[in-house]
Amino acid sequence: MKKKTKQFAEDNRDVAIYARKSRITNKGDSIGVQFKQCAEYAKRELSLDDDYNFINYEDKGLSGYYSDRPDFQRMLHDIEMGKIRAVVCYKLDRIGRKTADLLRLLDFLEKHKVDLLICSNNINTASGVSKIFIQIFAVVAEFERDTLTERIYR
C-alpha cells in the first residue's frame, strides 16, 4: 500500500511593495528607502531569492487618509485579478490612516488570501497574532493624522 503524501501547490503570485509619501519634503523616509527596507524584510520573511523582482506601487504627495490613490487602487485591482500573494509596506500608516479603511483592507486581503507585511513593526498577517496589532496600530495612525490636521488648521 502506497503512503499518500499531501503536496502543496506552489503559490506563483507576485509579492507587491506599496510605498507612499504624503509630501515631497526631505523629512521622513523617501519612497526609495521604503522600497529598499520592504524588499529586505520580505526576502527574509518570505524566503525569497536575493534577486527577486517585486511589483512596486507608489503614491507620491497623497494622504493616506483617502483610499482613492491611483497606485493603491491599481494594487487592489491586481489583488482581485489574483496576481499578488503578499503586500509589503514600510509602516502601516503608509497604506492607510483611517481605521475603518484599514479594517476593510484586512478583510479584502484575507478574502483574496493575501498576506500583509509591515516591516517597521515586524508584522506578518500569516501569523494570527499580527492581526490584533494591526488593529491597534490602525487606531493610532488615525489618531496621529487627526492630531496633525488639528494642529495645521489652528
C-alpha positions in Angstrom: 0.0 0.0 0.0 1.4 3.4 -1.1 1.6 6.1 1.5 -0.1 9.2 0.3 1.7 12.5 0.9 0.0 15.8 0.8 1.6 18.1 -1.7 1.1 21.9 -1.5 0.8 23.8 -4.7 3.4 26.5 -5.0 2.0 30.0 -4.9 3.3 31.7 -8.1 1.6 35.0 -7.4 3.9 38.0 -7.0 4.9 40.0 -4.0 4.0 43.7 -4.0 5.6 46.6 -2.2 3.5 49.7 -1.5 5.1 53.0 -0.7 3.6 56.4 -0.1 4.9 59.8 0.9 2.3 62.4 1.6 4.5 65.4 1.0 7.6 65.8 -1.2 10.0 67.0 1.5 13.3 66.0 3.0 11.6 64.8 6.2 10.5 61.2 6.7 11.6 58.2 4.7 11.8 58.6 1.0 10.0 56.3 -1.4 13.3 54.7 -2.3 14.2 54.0 1.3 10.7 52.4 1.8 11.2 50.1 -1.2 14.6 49.1 -0.1 13.6 48.3 3.5 10.5 46.5 2.4 12.4 44.3 -0.1 14.9 43.3 2.5 12.2 42.5 5.0 10.1 40.5 2.5 13.1 38.5 1.4 13.8 37.4 5.0 10.1 36.8 5.9 9.1 35.0 2.7 12.4 33.3 2.0 12.7 35.0 -1.4 15.8 35.0 -3.6 18.2 37.9 -3.4 17.3 38.9 -7.0 13.5 38.6 -6.5 11.6 41.2 -8.6 8.8 42.8 -6.7 5.8 44.7 -8.2 6.2 48.2 -6.9 3.3 50.6 -6.3 3.8 54.2 -5.1 1.8 57.2 -4.5 3.7 60.5 -4.0 2.2 63.6 -2.4 -1.1 61.9 -1.4 -2.6 61.5 2.0 -3.1 58.0 3.5 -6.5 59.2 4.8 -8.1 58.7 1.4 -8.1 55.4 -0.4 -8.6 56.7 -3.9 -4.8 56.9 -4.5 -4.1 55.8 -8.1 -1.4 53.1 -7.4 -3.2 51.9 -4.3 -6.3 51.3 -6.4 -4.2 49.6 -9.1 -2.7 47.3 -6.4 -6.2 46.4 -5.2 -7.2 45.6 -8.8 -4.2 43.4 -9.2 -5.0 41.6 -6.0 -8.6 41.0 -7.3 -7.1 39.6 -10.5 -5.1 37.1 -8.5 -1.7 38.5 -9.3 -0.4 39.1 -5.7 0.1 36.8 -2.7 1.6 39.4 -0.3 1.8 43.1 0.2 4.7 44.6 2.0 4.6 48.1 3.4 7.2 50.1 5.4 4.7 51.4 8.1 1.0 50.7 8.4 0.2 54.4 8.1 1.8 54.3 4.6 -1.0 52.1 3.4 -3.8 53.9 5.2 -4.6 56.3 8.1 -8.3 55.6 8.5 -9.1 52.7 10.9 -12.3 51.7 9.0 -10.4 51.6 5.7 -7.6 49.5 7.2 -10.0 47.0 8.7 -11.8 46.7 5.3 -8.4 46.2 3.6 -7.6 43.4 6.1 -10.9 41.7 5.2 -10.2 42.2 1.5 -6.7 40.8 1.7 -8.0 37.8 3.7 -10.7 37.1 1.2 -8.1 37.0 -1.6 -5.6 35.0 0.5 -3.0 37.8 0.5 -0.7 38.4 3.5 0.2 41.9 4.7 3.7 42.5 6.0 4.7 45.7 7.8 8.4 45.9 8.1 8.9 48.6 10.7 6.6 46.8 13.1 7.7 43.2 12.2 4.1 42.3 11.3 3.1 39.5 9.0 -0.7 38.6 8.9 0.2 35.0 8.1 0.5 34.9 11.9 -2.9 35.3 13.5 -1.4 37.3 16.4 -0.3 40.1 14.0 -3.9 41.0 13.1 -4.6 42.4 16.6 -1.5 44.6 16.4 -2.6 45.9 13.0 -5.9 46.9 14.5 -4.2 48.7 17.4 -1.7 50.5 15.0 -4.6 51.5 12.8 -6.3 53.3 15.6 -3.0 55.1 16.5 -2.4 56.0 12.8 -5.8 57.6 12.5 -5.3 59.5 15.9 -1.9 60.8 14.7 -3.5 62.0 11.4 -6.3 63.7 13.3 -3.9 65.4 15.6 -1.7 66.7 12.7 -4.8 68.0 11.0 -5.9 69.8 14.1 -2.5 71.5 14.5 -2.5 72.6 10.9 -5.9 74.2 11.0 -5.4 76.1 14.3 
